[in-house]
Amino acid sequence: MEIDWDDPCAAATELRRALNERLVGGADVRVRIRSGEHEEEVQSAVVSIADLKAALASAEQACAAKRGERPRRFAIGAGFRR
């Protein structure tokens, strides 16, 4: 798997795939990270699902901003409904 952090939409796609692989029991994950001229390859036997979810959420927000979409809002309501 190769992640280009310069393109947040592509990064979100690859992170989603890595998360799905991890959820179905895949323990060995190899990730190639490329940013500009810097390239790094990391292989890990254990990847935290929480870390993958956090990275995916961040990439999805950056992708939405790149496409011009408004960010999600989670407002706190007044506490009652009619």
PDB file of N, CA, C and O in Angstrom:
ATOM      1  N   MET A   1       0.853  -1.163   0.000  1.00  0.00           N
ATOM      2  CA  MET A   1       0.000   0.000   0.000  1.00  0.00           C
ATOM      3  C   MET A   1       0.899   1.227   0.000  1.00  0.00           C
ATOM      4  O   MET A   1       1.898   1.274   0.718  1.00  0.00           O
ATOM      5  N   GLU A   2       0.547   2.203  -0.794  1.00  0.00           N
ATOM      6  CA  GLU A   2       1.323   3.432  -0.900  1.00  0.00           C
ATOM      7  C   GLU A   2       0.400   4.606  -0.616  1.00  0.00           C
ATOM      8  O   GLU A   2      -0.684   4.701  -1.192  1.00  0.00           O
ATOM      9  N   ILE A   3       0.826   5.501   0.269  1.00  0.00           N
ATOM     10  CA  ILE A   3       0.015   6.657   0.636  1.00  0.00           C
ATOM     11  C   ILE A   3       0.746   7.920   0.218  1.00  0.00           C
ATOM     12  O   ILE A   3       1.879   8.153   0.640  1.00  0.00           O
ATOM     13  N   ASP A   4       0.107   8.736  -0.611  1.00  0.00           N
ATOM     14  CA  ASP A   4       0.646  10.022  -1.018  1.00  0.00           C
ATOM     15  C   ASP A   4      -0.039  11.086  -0.169  1.00  0.00           C
ATOM     16  O   ASP A   4      -1.189  11.443  -0.427  1.00  0.00           O
ATOM     17  N   TRP A   5       0.662  11.591   0.840  1.00  0.00           N
ATOM     18  CA  TRP A   5       0.071  12.545   1.775  1.00  0.00           C
ATOM     19  C   TRP A   5      -0.180  13.904   1.137  1.00  0.00           C
ATOM     20  O   TRP A   5      -0.863  14.740   1.728  1.00  0.00           O
ATOM     21  N   ASP A   6       0.356  14.143  -0.055  1.00  0.00           N
ATOM     22  CA  ASP A   6       0.093  15.406  -0.742  1.00  0.00           C
ATOM     23  C   ASP A   6      -1.321  15.434  -1.310  1.00  0.00           C
ATOM     24  O   ASP A   6      -1.843  16.511  -1.601  1.00  0.00           O
ATOM     25  N   ASP A   7      -1.947  14.281  -1.473  1.00  0.00           N
ATOM     26  CA  ASP A   7      -3.323  14.172  -1.957  1.00  0.00           C
ATOM     27  C   ASP A   7      -4.168  13.541  -0.846  1.00  0.00           C
ATOM     28  O   ASP A   7      -4.177  12.318  -0.706  1.00  0.00           O
ATOM     29  N   PRO A   8      -4.880  14.354  -0.052  1.00  0.00           N
ATOM     30  CA  PRO A   8      -5.629  13.806   1.078  1.00  0.00           C
ATOM     31  C   PRO A   8      -6.738  12.844   0.673  1.00  0.00           C
ATOM     32  O   PRO A   8      -7.081  11.948   1.444  1.00  0.00           O
ATOM     33  N   CYS A   9      -7.303  13.008  -0.511  1.00  0.00           N
ATOM     34  CA  CYS A   9      -8.368  12.094  -0.953  1.00  0.00           C
ATOM     35  C   CYS A   9      -7.799  10.706  -1.238  1.00  0.00           C
ATOM     36  O   CYS A   9      -8.418   9.699  -0.895  1.00  0.00           O
ATOM     37  N   ALA A  10      -6.627  10.652  -1.863  1.00  0.00           N
ATOM     38  CA  ALA A  10      -5.979   9.364  -2.115  1.00  0.00           C
ATOM     39  C   ALA A  10      -5.528   8.737  -0.800  1.00  0.00           C
ATOM     40  O   ALA A  10      -5.613   7.521  -0.624  1.00  0.00           O
ATOM     41  N   ALA A  11      -5.046   9.572   0.127  1.00  0.00           N
ATOM     42  CA  ALA A  11      -4.631   9.067   1.436  1.00  0.00           C
ATOM     43  C   ALA A  11      -5.823   8.468   2.176  1.00  0.00           C
ATOM     44  O   ALA A  11      -5.696   7.419   2.807  1.00  0.00           O
ATOM     45  N   ALA A  12      -6.979   9.126   2.104  1.00  0.00           N
ATOM     46  CA  ALA A  12      -8.180   8.618   2.769  1.00  0.00           C
ATOM     47  C   ALA A  12      -8.585   7.268   2.196  1.00  0.00           C
ATOM     48  O   ALA A  12      -8.988   6.370   2.935  1.00  0.00           O
ATOM     49  N   THR A  13      -8.480   7.127   0.885  1.00  0.00           N
ATOM     50  CA  THR A  13      -8.837   5.859   0.239  1.00  0.00           C
ATOM     51  C   THR A  13      -7.930   4.731   0.723  1.00  0.00           C
ATOM     52  O   THR A  13      -8.413   3.651   1.062  1.00  0.00           O
ATOM     53  N   GLU A  14      -6.626   4.974   0.758  1.00  0.00           N
ATOM     54  CA  GLU A  14      -5.681   3.947   1.184  1.00  0.00           C
ATOM     55  C   GLU A  14      -5.817   3.642   2.678  1.00  0.00           C
ATOM     56  O   GLU A  14      -5.700   2.488   3.087  1.00  0.00           O
ATOM     57  N   LEU A  15      -6.064   4.670   3.489  1.00  0.00           N
ATOM     58  CA  LEU A  15      -6.243   4.432   4.930  1.00  0.00           C
ATOM     59  C   LEU A  15      -7.516   3.642   5.199  1.00  0.00           C
ATOM     60  O   LEU A  15      -7.548   2.800   6.096  1.00  0.00           O
ATOM     61  N   ARG A  16      -8.572   3.910   4.421  1.00  0.00           N
ATOM     62  CA  ARG A  16      -9.827   3.155   4.567  1.00  0.00           C
ATOM     63  C   ARG A  16      -9.590   1.684   4.227  1.00  0.00           C
ATOM     64  O   ARG A  16     -10.109   0.790   4.896  1.00  0.00           O
ATOM     65  N   ARG A  17      -8.799   1.445   3.179  1.00  0.00           N
ATOM     66  CA  ARG A  17      -8.490   0.067   2.794  1.00  0.00           C
ATOM     67  C   ARG A  17      -7.655  -0.618   3.880  1.00  0.00           C
ATOM     68  O   ARG A  17      -7.887  -1.785   4.195  1.00  0.00           O
ATOM     69  N   ALA A  18      -6.687   0.100   4.451  1.00  0.00           N
ATOM     70  CA  ALA A  18      -5.858  -0.469   5.523  1.00  0.00           C
ATOM     71  C   ALA A  18      -6.702  -0.787   6.751  1.00  0.00           C
ATOM     72  O   ALA A  18      -6.504  -1.816   7.397  1.00  0.00           O
ATOM     73  N   LEU A  19      -7.641   0.096   7.072  1.00  0.00           N
ATOM     74  CA  LEU A  19      -8.526  -0.139   8.217  1.00  0.00           C
ATOM     75  C   LEU A  19      -9.390  -1.366   7.978  1.00  0.00           C
ATOM     76  O   LEU A  19      -9.559  -2.190   8.876  1.00  0.00           O
ATOM     77  N   ASN A  20      -9.940  -1.497   6.772  1.00  0.00           N
ATOM     78  CA  ASN A  20     -10.767  -2.665   6.453  1.00  0.00           C
ATOM     79  C   ASN A  20      -9.956  -3.952   6.536  1.00  0.00           C
ATOM     80  O   ASN A  20     -10.445  -4.958   7.049  1.00  0.00           O
ATOM     81  N   GLU A  21      -8.725  -3.930   6.037  1.00  0.00           N
ATOM     82  CA  GLU A  21      -7.869  -5.112   6.131  1.00  0.00           C
ATOM     83  C   GLU A  21      -7.600  -5.470   7.587  1.00  0.00           C
ATOM     84  O   GLU A  21      -7.600  -6.645   7.952  1.00  0.00           O
ATOM     85  N   ARG A  22      -7.375  -4.469   8.404  1.00  0.00           N
ATOM     86  CA  ARG A  22      -7.090  -4.702   9.828  1.00  0.00           C
ATOM     87  C   ARG A  22      -8.322  -5.252  10.534  1.00  0.00           C
ATOM     88  O   ARG A  22      -8.206  -6.116  11.403  1.00  0.00           O
ATOM     89  N   LEU A  23      -9.500  -4.757  10.166  1.00  0.00           N
ATOM     90  CA  LEU A  23     -10.735  -5.208  10.815  1.00  0.00           C
ATOM     91  C   LEU A  23     -11.076  -6.654  10.484  1.00  0.00           C
ATOM     92  O   LEU A  23     -11.688  -7.343  11.300  1.00  0.00           O
ATOM     93  N   VAL A  24     -10.689  -7.126   9.300  1.00  0.00           N
ATOM     94  CA  VAL A  24     -10.990  -8.508   8.938  1.00  0.00           C
ATOM     95  C   VAL A  24      -9.886  -9.470   9.372  1.00  0.00           C
ATOM     96  O   VAL A  24      -9.906 -10.649   9.018  1.00  0.00           O
ATOM     97  N   GLY A  25      -8.939  -8.968  10.127  1.00  0.00           N
ATOM     98  CA  GLY A  25      -7.944  -9.858  10.713  1.00  0.00           C
ATOM     99  C   GLY A  25      -6.561  -9.779  10.125  1.00  0.00           C
ATOM    100  O   GLY A  25      -5.674 -10.512  10.564  1.00  0.00           O
ATOM    101  N   GLY A  26      -6.339  -8.933   9.163  1.00  0.00           N
ATOM    102  CA  GLY A  26      -4.996  -8.779   8.610  1.00  0.00           C
ATOM    103  C   GLY A  26      -4.092  -8.090   9.617  1.00  0.00           C
ATOM    104  O   GLY A  26      -4.361  -6.956  10.015  1.00  0.00           O
ATOM    105  N   ALA A  27      -3.035  -8.752  10.031  1.00  0.00           N
ATOM    106  CA  ALA A  27      -2.164  -8.179  11.052  1.00  0.00           C
ATOM    107  C   ALA A  27      -0.933  -7.522  10.450  1.00  0.00           C
ATOM    108  O   ALA A  27      -0.411  -6.568  11.026  1.00  0.00           O
ATOM    109  N   ASP A  28      -0.457  -8.000   9.320  1.00  0.00           N
ATOM    110  CA  ASP A  28       0.756  -7.469   8.722  1.00  0.00           C
ATOM    111  C   ASP A  28       0.387  -6.381   7.730  1.00  0.00           C
ATOM    112  O   ASP A  28      -0.312  -6.637   6.749  1.00  0.00           O
ATOM    113  N   VAL A  29       0.856  -5.164   7.985  1.00  0.00           N
ATOM    114  CA  VAL A  29       0.539  -4.031   7.124  1.00  0.00           C
ATOM    115  C   VAL A  29       1.836  -3.372   6.682  1.00  0.00           C
ATOM    116  O   VAL A  29       2.719  -3.103   7.497  1.00  0.00           O
ATOM    117  N   ARG A  30       1.941  -3.117   5.394  1.00  0.00           N
ATOM    118  CA  ARG A  30       3.104  -2.418   4.841  1.00  0.00           C
ATOM    119  C   ARG A  30       2.583  -1.139   4.196  1.00  0.00           C
ATOM    120  O   ARG A  30       1.671  -1.174   3.370  1.00  0.00           O
ATOM    121  N   VAL A  31       3.173  -0.012   4.584  1.00  0.00           N
ATOM    122  CA  VAL A  31       2.730   1.280   4.090  1.00  0.00           C
ATOM    123  C   VAL A  31       3.933   2.036   3.530  1.00  0.00           C
ATOM    124  O   VAL A  31       4.979   2.122   4.173  1.00  0.00           O
ATOM    125  N   ARG A  32       3.770   2.579   2.331  1.00  0.00           N
ATOM    126  CA  ARG A  32       4.810   3.425   1.741  1.00  0.00           C
ATOM    127  C   ARG A  32       4.272   4.844   1.744  1.00  0.00           C
ATOM    128  O   ARG A  32       3.220   5.117   1.165  1.00  0.00           O
ATOM    129  N   ILE A  33       4.992   5.747   2.397  1.00  0.00           N
ATOM    130  CA  ILE A  33       4.569   7.136   2.541  1.00  0.00           C
ATOM    131  C   ILE A  33       5.458   8.003   1.659  1.00  0.00           C
ATOM    132  O   ILE A  33       6.685   7.950   1.749  1.00  0.00           O
ATOM    133  N   ARG A  34       4.822   8.803   0.805  1.00  0.00           N
ATOM    134  CA  ARG A  34       5.591   9.672  -0.081  1.00  0.00           C
ATOM    135  C   ARG A  34       5.039  11.083   0.040  1.00  0.00           C
ATOM    136  O   ARG A  34       3.839  11.305  -0.117  1.00  0.00           O
ATOM    137  N   SER A  35       5.920  12.033   0.322  1.00  0.00           N
ATOM    138  CA  SER A  35       5.541  13.435   0.419  1.00  0.00           C
ATOM    139  C   SER A  35       6.622  14.241  -0.277  1.00  0.00           C
ATOM    140  O   SER A  35       7.740  14.359   0.225  1.00  0.00           O
ATOM    141  N   GLY A  36       6.292  14.785  -1.417  1.00  0.00           N
ATOM    142  CA  GLY A  36       7.291  15.519  -2.185  1.00  0.00           C
ATOM    143  C   GLY A  36       8.384  14.572  -2.644  1.00  0.00           C
ATOM    144  O   GLY A  36       8.106  13.585  -3.326  1.00  0.00           O
ATOM    145  N   GLU A  37       9.624  14.863  -2.279  1.00  0.00           N
ATOM    146  CA  GLU A  37      10.749  14.012  -2.662  1.00  0.00           C
ATOM    147  C   GLU A  37      11.090  12.992  -1.583  1.00  0.00           C
ATOM    148  O   GLU A  37      11.929  12.119  -1.805  1.00  0.00           O
ATOM    149  N   HIS A  38      10.460  13.087  -0.428  1.00  0.00           N
ATOM    150  CA  HIS A  38      10.731  12.174   0.684  1.00  0.00           C
ATOM    151  C   HIS A  38       9.849  10.930   0.560  1.00  0.00           C
ATOM    152  O   HIS A  38       8.640  11.039   0.357  1.00  0.00           O
ATOM    153  N   GLU A  39      10.455   9.762   0.683  1.00  0.00           N
ATOM    154  CA  GLU A  39       9.705   8.509   0.607  1.00  0.00           C
ATOM    155  C   GLU A  39      10.160   7.603   1.742  1.00  0.00           C
ATOM    156  O   GLU A  39      11.355   7.481   2.011  1.00  0.00           O
ATOM    157  N   GLU A  40       9.208   6.976   2.399  1.00  0.00           N
ATOM    158  CA  GLU A  40       9.510   6.113   3.535  1.00  0.00           C
ATOM    159  C   GLU A  40       8.591   4.902   3.492  1.00  0.00           C
ATOM    160  O   GLU A  40       7.412   5.028   3.159  1.00  0.00           O
ATOM    161  N   GLU A  41       9.119   3.738   3.823  1.00  0.00           N
ATOM    162  CA  GLU A  41       8.307   2.531   3.851  1.00  0.00           C
ATOM    163  C   GLU A  41       8.328   1.972   5.264  1.00  0.00           C
ATOM    164  O   GLU A  41       9.387   1.825   5.873  1.00  0.00           O
ATOM    165  N   VAL A  42       7.152   1.667   5.772  1.00  0.00           N
ATOM    166  CA  VAL A  42       7.016   1.159   7.131  1.00  0.00           C
ATOM    167  C   VAL A  42       6.238  -0.150   7.064  1.00  0.00           C
ATOM    168  O   VAL A  42       5.211  -0.242   6.393  1.00  0.00           O
ATOM    169  N   GLN A  43       6.737  -1.149   7.762  1.00  0.00           N
ATOM    170  CA  GLN A  43       6.018  -2.419   7.854  1.00  0.00           C
ATOM    171  C   GLN A  43       5.767  -2.680   9.327  1.00  0.00           C
ATOM    172  O   GLN A  43       6.679  -2.598  10.151  1.00  0.00           O
ATOM    173  N   SER A  44       4.555  -2.986   9.640  1.00  0.00           N
ATOM    174  CA  SER A  44       4.186  -3.193  11.037  1.00  0.00           C
ATOM    175  C   SER A  44       3.311  -4.429  11.164  1.00  0.00           C
ATOM    176  O   SER A  44       2.436  -4.683  10.337  1.00  0.00           O
ATOM    177  N   ALA A  45       3.565  -5.180  12.205  1.00  0.00           N
ATOM    178  CA  ALA A  45       2.765  -6.374  12.445  1.00  0.00           C
ATOM    179  C   ALA A  45       1.492  -6.033  13.213  1.00  0.00           C
ATOM    180  O   ALA A  45       0.497  -6.751  13.116  1.00  0.00           O
ATOM    181  N   VAL A  46       1.517  -4.955  13.964  1.00  0.00           N
ATOM    182  CA  VAL A  46       0.353  -4.558  14.745  1.00  0.00           C
ATOM    183  C   VAL A  46       0.085  -3.074  14.505  1.00  0.00           C
ATOM    184  O   VAL A  46       0.938  -2.227  14.771  1.00  0.00           O
ATOM    185  N   VAL A  47      -1.092  -2.776  14.006  1.00  0.00           N
ATOM    186  CA  VAL A  47      -1.497  -1.398  13.779  1.00  0.00           C
ATOM    187  C   VAL A  47      -2.734  -1.142  14.629  1.00  0.00           C
ATOM    188  O   VAL A  47      -3.705  -1.896  14.571  1.00  0.00           O
ATOM    189  N   SER A  48      -2.693  -0.098  15.397  1.00  0.00           N
ATOM    190  CA  SER A  48      -3.818   0.246  16.251  1.00  0.00           C
ATOM    191  C   SER A  48      -5.005   0.690  15.397  1.00  0.00           C
ATOM    192  O   SER A  48      -4.872   1.554  14.530  1.00  0.00           O
ATOM    193  N   ILE A  49      -6.143   0.098  15.649  1.00  0.00           N
ATOM    194  CA  ILE A  49      -7.357   0.471  14.919  1.00  0.00           C
ATOM    195  C   ILE A  49      -7.725   1.913  15.233  1.00  0.00           C
ATOM    196  O   ILE A  49      -8.192   2.638  14.355  1.00  0.00           O
ATOM    197  N   ALA A  50      -7.520   2.335  16.470  1.00  0.00           N
ATOM    198  CA  ALA A  50      -7.823   3.722  16.849  1.00  0.00           C
ATOM    199  C   ALA A  50      -6.934   4.696  16.086  1.00  0.00           C
ATOM    200  O   ALA A  50      -7.399   5.748  15.649  1.00  0.00           O
ATOM    201  N   ASP A  51      -5.651   4.350  15.922  1.00  0.00           N
ATOM    202  CA  ASP A  51      -4.744   5.217  15.168  1.00  0.00           C
ATOM    203  C   ASP A  51      -5.153   5.296  13.699  1.00  0.00           C
ATOM    204  O   ASP A  51      -5.109   6.366  13.093  1.00  0.00           O
ATOM    205  N   LEU A  52      -5.549   4.160  13.133  1.00  0.00           N
ATOM    206  CA  LEU A  52      -6.007   4.161  11.743  1.00  0.00           C
ATOM    207  C   LEU A  52      -7.271   5.003  11.577  1.00  0.00           C
ATOM    208  O   LEU A  52      -7.402   5.751  10.609  1.00  0.00           O
ATOM    209  N   LYS A  53      -8.200   4.877  12.528  1.00  0.00           N
ATOM    210  CA  LYS A  53      -9.439   5.660  12.457  1.00  0.00           C
ATOM    211  C   LYS A  53      -9.152   7.154  12.574  1.00  0.00           C
ATOM    212  O   LYS A  53      -9.773   7.959  11.880  1.00  0.00           O
ATOM    213  N   ALA A  54      -8.214   7.532  13.446  1.00  0.00           N
ATOM    214  CA  ALA A  54      -7.866   8.943  13.612  1.00  0.00           C
ATOM    215  C   ALA A  54      -7.211   9.494  12.351  1.00  0.00           C
ATOM    216  O   ALA A  54      -7.529  10.603  11.921  1.00  0.00           O
ATOM    217  N   ALA A  55      -6.300   8.727  11.757  1.00  0.00           N
ATOM    218  CA  ALA A  55      -5.647   9.164  10.526  1.00  0.00           C
ATOM    219  C   ALA A  55      -6.654   9.259   9.391  1.00  0.00           C
ATOM    220  O   ALA A  55      -6.590  10.183   8.580  1.00  0.00           O
ATOM    221  N   LEU A  56      -7.580   8.314   9.327  1.00  0.00           N
ATOM    222  CA  LEU A  56      -8.610   8.324   8.290  1.00  0.00           C
ATOM    223  C   LEU A  56      -9.523   9.541   8.445  1.00  0.00           C
ATOM    224  O   LEU A  56      -9.841  10.200   7.456  1.00  0.00           O
ATOM    225  N   ALA A  57      -9.945   9.844   9.663  1.00  0.00           N
ATOM    226  CA  ALA A  57     -10.811  11.005   9.900  1.00  0.00           C
ATOM    227  C   ALA A  57     -10.110  12.296   9.487  1.00  0.00           C
ATOM    228  O   ALA A  57     -10.719  13.173   8.874  1.00  0.00           O
ATOM    229  N   SER A  58      -8.841  12.403   9.823  1.00  0.00           N
ATOM    230  CA  SER A  58      -8.067  13.587   9.457  1.00  0.00           C
ATOM    231  C   SER A  58      -7.946  13.721   7.933  1.00  0.00           C
ATOM    232  O   SER A  58      -8.116  14.810   7.387  1.00  0.00           O
ATOM    233  N   ALA A  59      -7.654  12.614   7.259  1.00  0.00           N
ATOM    234  CA  ALA A  59      -7.531  12.641   5.802  1.00  0.00           C
ATOM    235  C   ALA A  59      -8.874  12.954   5.144  1.00  0.00           C
ATOM    236  O   ALA A  59      -8.920  13.676   4.148  1.00  0.00           O
ATOM    237  N   GLU A  60      -9.967  12.419   5.692  1.00  0.00           N
ATOM    238  CA  GLU A  60     -11.289  12.703   5.128  1.00  0.00           C
ATOM    239  C   GLU A  60     -11.649  14.174   5.281  1.00  0.00           C
ATOM    240  O   GLU A  60     -12.244  14.757   4.375  1.00  0.00           O
ATOM    241  N   GLN A  61     -11.299  14.787   6.414  1.00  0.00           N
ATOM    242  CA  GLN A  61     -11.567  16.210   6.619  1.00  0.00           C
ATOM    243  C   GLN A  61     -10.750  17.050   5.646  1.00  0.00           C
ATOM    244  O   GLN A  61     -11.264  18.009   5.070  1.00  0.00           O
ATOM    245  N   ALA A  62      -9.484  16.695   5.461  1.00  0.00           N
ATOM    246  CA  ALA A  62      -8.637  17.432   4.521  1.00  0.00           C
ATOM    247  C   ALA A  62      -9.147  17.269   3.095  1.00  0.00           C
ATOM    248  O   ALA A  62      -9.098  18.213   2.307  1.00  0.00           O
ATOM    249  N   CYS A  63      -9.633  16.087   2.762  1.00  0.00           N
ATOM    250  CA  CYS A  63     -10.181  15.834   1.427  1.00  0.00           C
ATOM    251  C   CYS A  63     -11.442  16.671   1.205  1.00  0.00           C
ATOM    252  O   CYS A  63     -11.616  17.264   0.141  1.00  0.00           O
ATOM    253  N   ALA A  64     -12.313  16.718   2.205  1.00  0.00           N
ATOM    254  CA  ALA A  64     -13.541  17.512   2.095  1.00  0.00           C
ATOM    255  C   ALA A  64     -13.199  18.994   1.916  1.00  0.00           C
ATOM    256  O   ALA A  64     -13.840  19.692   1.130  1.00  0.00           O
ATOM    257  N   ALA A  65     -12.193  19.467   2.643  1.00  0.00           N
ATOM    258  CA  ALA A  65     -11.777  20.861   2.513  1.00  0.00           C
ATOM    259  C   ALA A  65     -11.201  21.120   1.121  1.00  0.00           C
ATOM    260  O   ALA A  65     -11.424  22.184   0.543  1.00  0.00           O
ATOM    261  N   LYS A  66     -10.470  20.161   0.591  1.00  0.00           N
ATOM    262  CA  LYS A  66      -9.887  20.294  -0.744  1.00  0.00           C
ATOM    263  C   LYS A  66     -10.979  20.378  -1.808  1.00  0.00           C
ATOM    264  O   LYS A  66     -10.837  21.106  -2.791  1.00  0.00           O
ATOM    265  N   ARG A  67     -12.077  19.628  -1.613  1.00  0.00           N
ATOM    266  CA  ARG A  67     -13.186  19.639  -2.566  1.00  0.00           C
ATOM    267  C   ARG A  67     -14.122  20.823  -2.352  1.00  0.00           C
ATOM    268  O   ARG A  67     -15.064  21.018  -3.120  1.00  0.00           O
ATOM    269  N   GLY A  68     -13.865  21.614  -1.308  1.00  0.00           N
ATOM    270  CA  GLY A  68     -14.691  22.785  -1.046  1.00  0.00           C
ATOM    271  C   GLY A  68     -15.940  22.500  -0.247  1.00  0.00           C
ATOM    272  O   GLY A  68     -16.844  23.334  -0.186  1.00  0.00           O
ATOM    273  N   GLU A  69     -16.004  21.335   0.366  1.00  0.00           N
ATOM    274  CA  GLU A  69     -17.170  20.988   1.175  1.00  0.00           C
ATOM    275  C   GLU A  69     -17.048  21.619   2.557  1.00  0.00           C
ATOM    276  O   GLU A  69     -15.947  21.873   3.045  1.00  0.00           O
ATOM    277  N   ARG A  70     -18.181  21.864   3.166  1.00  0.00           N
ATOM    278  CA  ARG A  70     -18.180  22.419   4.517  1.00  0.00           C
ATOM    279  C   ARG A  70     -17.858  21.318   5.515  1.00  0.00           C
ATOM    280  O   ARG A  70     -18.252  20.169   5.315  1.00  0.00           O
ATOM    281  N   PRO A  71     -17.150  21.650   6.583  1.00  0.00           N
ATOM    282  CA  PRO A  71     -16.829  20.631   7.589  1.00  0.00           C
ATOM    283  C   PRO A  71     -18.083  20.185   8.339  1.00  0.00           C
ATOM    284  O   PRO A  71     -19.059  20.927   8.452  1.00  0.00           O
ATOM    285  N   ARG A  72     -18.032  18.959   8.847  1.00  0.00           N
ATOM    286  CA  ARG A  72     -19.148  18.450   9.650  1.00  0.00           C
ATOM    287  C   ARG A  72     -19.221  19.227  10.947  1.00  0.00           C
ATOM    288  O   ARG A  72     -18.201  19.632  11.505  1.00  0.00           O
ATOM    289  N   ARG A  73     -20.442  19.430  11.421  1.00  0.00           N
ATOM    290  CA  ARG A  73     -20.626  20.106  12.702  1.00  0.00           C
ATOM    291  C   ARG A  73     -21.407  19.194  13.620  1.00  0.00           C
ATOM    292  O   ARG A  73     -22.375  18.548  13.218  1.00  0.00           O
ATOM    293  N   PHE A  74     -20.973  19.158  14.839  1.00  0.00           N
ATOM    294  CA  PHE A  74     -21.665  18.389  15.866  1.00  0.00           C
ATOM    295  C   PHE A  74     -22.070  19.372  16.955  1.00  0.00           C
ATOM    296  O   PHE A  74     -21.335  19.588  17.919  1.00  0.00           O
ATOM    297  N   ALA A  75     -23.246  19.963  16.789  1.00  0.00           N
ATOM    298  CA  ALA A  75     -23.704  20.975  17.728  1.00  0.00           C
ATOM    299  C   ALA A  75     -24.398  20.327  18.916  1.00  0.00           C
ATOM    300  O   ALA A  75     -25.013  19.266  18.808  1.00  0.00           O
ATOM    301  N   ILE A  76     -24.281  20.989  20.025  1.00  0.00           N
ATOM    302  CA  ILE A  76     -24.966  20.535  21.237  1.00  0.00           C
ATOM    303  C   ILE A  76     -26.326  21.226  21.270  1.00  0.00           C
ATOM    304  O   ILE A  76     -26.410  22.451  21.181  1.00  0.00           O
ATOM    305  N   GLY A  77     -27.374  20.446  21.398  1.00  0.00           N
ATOM    306  CA  GLY A  77     -28.728  20.988  21.402  1.00  0.00           C
ATOM    307  C   GLY A  77     -29.107  21.571  22.755  1.00  0.00           C
ATOM    308  O   GLY A  77     -28.326  21.528  23.706  1.00  0.00           O
ATOM    309  N   ALA A  78     -30.303  22.110  22.827  1.00  0.00           N
ATOM    310  CA  ALA A  78     -30.786  22.746  24.050  1.00  0.00           C
ATOM    311  C   ALA A  78     -31.179  21.710  25.100  1.00  0.00           C
ATOM    312  O   ALA A  78     -31.339  22.056  26.270  1.00  0.00           O
ATOM    313  N   GLY A  79     -31.335  20.463  24.710  1.00  0.00           N
ATOM    314  CA  GLY A  79     -31.630  19.432  25.679  1.00  0.00           C
ATOM    315  C   GLY A  79     -33.080  19.026  25.753  1.00  0.00           C
ATOM    316  O   GLY A  79     -33.421  18.141  26.537  1.00  0.00           O
ATOM    317  N   PHE A  80     -33.939  19.627  24.980  1.00  0.00           N
ATOM    318  CA  PHE A  80     -35.334  19.226  24.989  1.00  0.00           C
ATOM    319  C   PHE A  80     -35.877  19.277  23.564  1.00  0.00           C
ATOM    320  O   PHE A  80     -35.353  19.974  22.696  1.00  0.00           O
ATOM    321  N   ARG A  81     -36.940  18.515  23.359  1.00  0.00           N
ATOM    322  CA  ARG A  81     -37.609  18.509  22.051  1.00  0.00           C
ATOM    323  C   ARG A  81     -39.100  18.548  22.255  1.00  0.00           C
ATOM    324  O   ARG A  81     -39.599  18.072  23.275  1.00  0.00           O
ATOM    325  N   ARG A  82     -39.802  19.090  21.332  1.00  0.00           N
ATOM    326  CA  ARG A  82     -41.260  19.115  21.414  1.00  0.00           C
ATOM    327  C   ARG A  82     -41.852  18.091  20.530  1.00  0.00           C
ATOM    328  O   ARG A  82     -43.075  17.963  20.466  1.00  0.00           O
TER     329      ARG A  82
END
